[in-house]
Amino acid sequence: MSVEALLLSSATQVAAFRPILQAQGLRLYEAENFQDAKTLVQRHQLRLALTTESPIHTQLKALPQLDLVLLGRDDAETARRKLRAGAADWLSLPLRASDVQRMLSFHRRRQDSGQSSELLSASVLVDALNRALKSQASEQVLRQVVRAGRVLTRDDLTPGNAIAAVQAAATLAQTATGLRIGVQTDPSLRPTRLGTAKTARAVLHLLMSSAQQGATQANVSAIELRDHLQVDVYSDIPVSLGNAFSTAPVHRIVGSAGGRVELTSTTGNSLQIQLSLPLAEP
């Protein structure tokens, strides 16, 4: 099954990239500047972009629906730095067919998991209720799970309540997976531009992805800074190049309200992701 993708690079580089990418089933739309790239993405509803390192590639972050894959020299530290800055994946040059296949596999998995955050929330709610019932959880726990499910699956409320969002995501993820989650929030947090349900879905995606990657503990905190609200999600999973863990769906959710997502710490045995959410207008 072919995948449509944007290839953003200079004319001299295309000759080297095109054959191996096309051989792996990529249908390419090529651009040499951001405006042309943006037009192609919107016209063809593209979800994947491959680009070499250049000032232009940073502009592609303005298109949160894209999985941004960078191509560059075989250097692990550079790759880690770019992944922390929001790239979905990294391909080392010269390109190898096996690396392109791996990238496409992870891209499809990210798209599948991010196609419907509402569906993810409903699925986690069902899993949480089943697990609670099998463990003969108290009526209070069941009520908490149902309340959390309502926060994530109802029509979104704007401006958003980050306290309710974080608590709901943590309740569902912990009940559904057994992941031990600590939550710290300031009770006086102001509302954000991102709705309550969308904020909860973004945090839930990170927690569920952490659990799927083998995390046993996680922590979520929310504090208010001068002009935005900062949500930090920490989990004790080993992070390495080629890890299937991705923040791409979260970039799409948070970016819809003008927020930012950044990997602030990858020490080799833990991961910390920071969500910056603009505050709602007074």
C-alpha positions as CSV (number, residue, x, y, z in Angstrom):
1,M,0.0,0.0,0.0
2,S,1.5,3.3,-1.1
3,V,1.9,6.3,1.2
4,E,1.7,9.9,0.0
5,A,4.4,12.1,1.3
6,L,5.9,15.6,0.9
7,L,9.6,15.7,0.0
8,L,11.2,19.0,0.8
9,S,14.8,19.4,-0.4
10,S,16.9,21.0,-3.0
11,A,16.9,19.9,-6.6
12,T,20.4,18.4,-6.4
13,Q,19.4,16.2,-3.4
14,V,16.2,14.9,-4.9
15,A,18.0,12.7,-7.4
16,A,19.7,10.8,-4.6
17,F,16.5,10.4,-2.4
18,R,13.8,9.8,-4.9
19,P,14.6,6.3,-6.2
20,I,14.9,4.5,-2.8
21,L,11.9,6.3,-1.4
22,Q,9.7,5.4,-4.4
23,A,11.0,1.8,-4.3
24,Q,9.5,1.5,-0.8
25,G,6.1,2.6,-1.8
26,L,6.2,6.3,-1.3
27,R,4.3,8.6,-3.7
28,L,6.2,11.9,-3.5
29,Y,5.1,15.5,-3.9
30,E,8.2,17.7,-4.1
31,A,8.7,21.3,-3.0
32,E,11.7,23.5,-2.4
33,N,10.1,26.2,-0.2
34,F,7.6,26.4,2.6
35,Q,4.8,28.1,0.7
36,D,4.8,25.4,-2.0
37,A,5.0,22.7,0.7
38,K,2.1,24.2,2.6
39,T,0.0,24.3,-0.6
40,L,0.8,20.6,-1.4
41,V,0.0,19.5,2.1
42,Q,-3.4,21.2,2.1
43,R,-4.3,20.2,-1.4
44,H,-3.5,16.5,-1.0
45,Q,-4.2,16.1,2.7
46,L,-0.7,14.9,3.3
47,R,0.3,13.4,6.7
48,L,4.0,12.7,6.1
49,A,6.9,15.0,5.3
50,L,10.5,14.2,4.7
51,T,13.0,17.0,4.7
52,T,16.7,17.6,5.1
53,E,18.0,19.9,7.9
54,S,17.4,23.5,6.9
55,P,15.7,26.6,8.2
56,I,12.7,25.7,6.2
57,H,12.0,22.4,8.0
58,T,11.3,24.3,11.3
59,Q,8.4,26.1,9.5
60,L,6.7,22.8,8.8
61,K,5.9,22.6,12.6
62,A,3.2,25.1,11.8
63,L,1.4,22.2,10.1
64,P,0.6,20.0,13.1
65,Q,-1.1,17.3,11.1
66,L,2.3,16.3,9.6
67,D,4.6,13.6,10.7
68,L,7.9,15.4,10.2
69,V,10.8,13.0,9.3
70,L,14.3,14.5,9.1
71,L,17.1,13.2,6.9
72,G,20.6,13.9,8.0
73,R,24.1,12.5,8.6
74,D,24.4,9.4,10.8
75,D,24.9,11.1,14.2
76,A,22.9,9.9,17.2
77,E,23.2,13.1,19.3
78,T,21.9,15.2,16.4
79,A,19.0,12.8,15.9
80,R,18.1,12.8,19.6
81,R,18.1,16.6,19.7
82,K,15.8,16.8,16.6
83,L,13.4,14.2,18.1
84,R,13.3,16.2,21.3
85,A,12.4,19.3,19.3
86,G,9.4,17.6,17.8
87,A,10.4,15.6,14.8
88,A,8.5,12.3,14.5
89,D,11.5,10.3,13.2
90,W,15.0,10.5,11.8
91,L,16.6,8.8,8.7
92,S,20.3,8.6,8.5
93,L,22.1,9.3,5.2
94,P,22.9,7.5,3.0
95,L,19.3,6.1,3.0
96,R,18.9,2.4,3.6
97,A,15.7,0.5,2.5
98,S,15.4,-1.1,5.9
99,D,15.3,2.3,7.6
100,V,12.7,3.6,5.3
101,Q,10.5,0.5,5.9
102,R,10.9,1.0,9.6
103,M,9.9,4.7,9.4
104,L,6.8,3.8,7.3
105,S,5.8,1.2,9.7
106,F,6.0,3.6,12.7
107,H,4.2,6.3,10.6
108,R,1.3,4.0,10.0
109,R,1.1,3.0,13.6
110,R,1.1,6.7,14.7
111,Q,-1.6,7.6,12.2
112,D,-3.7,4.6,13.3
113,S,-3.4,5.7,17.0
114,G,-4.0,9.3,16.3
115,Q,-6.8,9.2,13.8
116,S,-9.5,9.5,16.4
117,S,-8.6,10.7,19.9
118,E,-12.3,10.3,20.8
119,L,-12.1,6.6,19.8
120,L,-8.9,6.1,21.9
121,S,-10.7,7.7,24.9
122,A,-13.7,5.5,24.5
123,S,-11.6,2.4,24.2
124,V,-9.5,3.2,27.3
125,L,-12.8,3.9,29.2
126,V,-14.1,0.4,28.3
127,D,-10.8,-1.2,29.3
128,A,-10.7,0.7,32.6
129,L,-14.3,-0.3,33.5
130,N,-13.6,-4.0,32.6
131,R,-10.4,-4.0,34.7
132,A,-12.1,-2.3,37.6
133,L,-15.0,-4.8,37.5
134,K,-12.7,-7.8,37.3
135,S,-10.8,-6.6,40.3
136,Q,-14.0,-6.0,42.2
137,A,-13.1,-2.3,42.7
138,S,-15.2,-0.2,45.0
139,E,-18.2,1.7,43.8
140,Q,-16.3,4.9,44.4
141,V,-13.5,3.8,42.0
142,L,-16.2,2.9,39.4
143,R,-17.8,6.3,39.7
144,Q,-14.4,8.0,39.3
145,V,-13.8,6.0,36.1
146,V,-17.2,7.0,34.7
147,R,-16.6,10.6,35.6
148,A,-13.2,10.6,33.9
149,G,-14.7,8.9,30.8
150,R,-17.3,11.7,30.6
151,V,-14.6,14.3,30.6
152,L,-12.7,12.7,27.7
153,T,-15.6,11.6,25.5
154,R,-18.1,14.4,25.8
155,D,-18.3,17.5,23.5
156,D,-15.4,19.7,24.3
157,L,-15.6,22.6,26.7
158,T,-13.7,25.8,25.8
159,P,-12.0,27.4,27.6
160,G,-10.4,24.3,29.1
161,N,-10.0,23.1,32.7
162,A,-6.5,21.6,32.9
163,I,-7.0,20.3,36.4
164,A,-10.1,18.2,35.4
165,A,-8.3,17.1,32.2
166,V,-5.2,15.8,33.9
167,Q,-7.1,14.1,36.7
168,A,-9.4,12.4,34.1
169,A,-6.5,11.2,31.9
170,A,-4.6,9.8,34.9
171,T,-7.6,8.0,36.3
172,L,-8.4,6.2,33.1
173,A,-4.8,5.3,32.2
174,Q,-4.0,4.1,35.7
175,T,-7.2,2.0,36.0
176,A,-6.9,0.6,32.4
177,T,-3.2,-0.4,32.6
178,G,-2.0,-0.5,36.2
179,L,0.5,2.2,35.5
180,R,1.2,4.1,38.8
181,I,0.6,7.7,38.2
182,G,1.1,10.7,40.5
183,V,-0.6,14.0,39.8
184,Q,0.3,17.5,41.0
185,T,-1.7,20.6,40.0
186,D,-2.1,24.1,41.4
187,P,-5.8,24.5,42.4
188,S,-5.8,28.1,41.1
189,L,-4.8,27.3,37.5
190,R,-6.6,29.5,35.0
191,P,-8.5,28.2,31.9
192,T,-6.6,27.5,28.7
193,R,-7.5,27.9,25.0
194,L,-7.4,24.2,24.5
195,G,-10.6,22.5,25.6
196,T,-10.9,20.2,28.6
197,A,-11.5,17.0,26.5
198,K,-8.7,17.8,24.1
199,T,-6.2,18.5,26.9
200,A,-7.2,15.2,28.6
201,R,-6.9,13.3,25.3
202,A,-3.4,14.6,24.8
203,V,-2.3,13.6,28.3
204,L,-4.1,10.3,27.9
205,H,-2.2,9.5,24.7
206,L,1.1,10.1,26.4
207,L,0.3,8.0,29.4
208,M,-1.1,5.1,27.3
209,S,1.9,5.2,25.0
210,S,4.2,5.1,28.0
211,A,2.4,2.1,29.4
212,Q,2.5,0.3,26.0
213,Q,6.3,0.9,25.8
214,G,6.8,-0.7,29.3
215,A,6.6,2.2,31.8
216,T,5.6,1.2,35.3
217,Q,5.5,4.7,36.8
218,A,4.4,8.1,35.5
219,N,3.9,11.6,36.9
220,V,1.8,14.5,35.6
221,S,2.1,18.1,36.8
222,A,0.5,21.4,35.8
223,I,1.7,24.8,36.7
224,E,0.9,28.3,35.5
225,L,3.6,30.5,34.1
226,R,3.3,34.1,32.9
227,D,1.5,33.6,29.7
228,H,0.8,29.9,29.5
229,L,0.0,26.8,31.4
230,Q,2.7,24.1,31.5
231,V,1.8,20.4,31.7
232,D,4.7,18.0,32.3
233,V,4.3,14.2,31.7
234,Y,7.1,12.0,33.0
235,S,7.4,8.3,32.6
236,D,10.1,5.7,33.4
237,I,10.5,4.2,29.9
238,P,13.9,3.7,28.1
239,V,14.0,6.0,25.1
240,S,16.2,5.3,22.1
241,L,16.3,6.0,18.4
242,G,13.7,3.9,16.5
243,N,11.4,3.8,19.6
244,A,7.8,3.5,18.4
245,F,6.8,6.2,21.0
246,S,5.6,9.3,19.2
247,T,4.2,12.7,20.2
248,A,2.8,13.3,16.7
249,P,-0.9,13.0,17.6
250,V,-0.3,15.2,20.6
251,H,1.3,17.8,18.4
252,R,-1.8,17.8,16.3
253,I,-4.1,18.3,19.4
254,V,-2.1,20.9,21.2
255,G,-1.1,22.7,18.0
256,S,-4.7,23.3,17.2
257,A,-4.9,25.9,20.0
258,G,-1.5,27.4,19.3
259,G,0.3,25.3,22.0
260,R,3.7,23.6,21.8
261,V,5.0,20.1,22.6
262,E,8.6,19.5,23.6
263,L,10.6,16.5,24.7
264,T,12.5,18.2,27.6
265,S,14.4,15.2,28.9
266,T,15.5,11.8,27.5
267,T,18.1,10.4,29.8
268,G,18.1,6.8,28.4
269,N,15.8,5.4,31.1
270,S,13.1,8.1,31.4
271,L,11.1,10.5,29.3
272,Q,9.7,13.9,30.1
273,I,7.3,15.7,27.7
274,Q,6.2,19.3,28.2
275,L,3.0,20.7,26.9
276,S,2.7,24.5,26.7
277,L,-1.0,25.6,26.6
278,P,-1.9,29.2,25.9
279,L,-4.1,30.7,28.6
280,A,-7.7,31.7,27.5
281,E,-8.5,35.3,27.1
282,P,-9.8,37.0,30.3
